[in-house]
Amino acid sequence: MRLSEFWALMAQEFGSGYAGVVSRTQSLGSIEGRTAHEALEQGMPVRAVWEAVVRDMNVPPQHHWLADPEERRG
C-alpha cells in the first residue's frame, strides 16, 4: 500500500479535514498505543498502520479499500 492510498482511505472514512486530526490524536491499541502518524514516522509499514486504524476505529468492511474507479462512475 502506498502512503497516498492510506491518506485517500483516511479521507474517505473520516473526511479530508478530520483525517489528519485522527491520525495525530487517536491512540491505536493494535500498534501499542501509538497514533497512525507516529507509527508512520517510525517506519511502520503503511498497510499495517491502515489495518490498525480499521481494527481500532471500527471502519466498516465496505470502507477498507478505495472504490474501483469503474464502480464510482456507475
HELIX and SHEET records of a PDB file:
HELIX    1   1 LEU A    3  PHE A   14  1                                  12    
HELIX    2   2 SER A   16  THR A   25  1                                  10    
HELIX    3   3 GLY A   29  ILE A   31  5                                   3    
HELIX    4   4 ALA A   36  GLU A   41  1                                   6    
HELIX    5   5 VAL A   46  ASP A   56  1                                  11    
HELIX    6   6 PRO A   61  HIS A   63  5                                   3    
HELIX    7   7 PRO A   69  ARG A   73  1                                   5    
END                                                                             
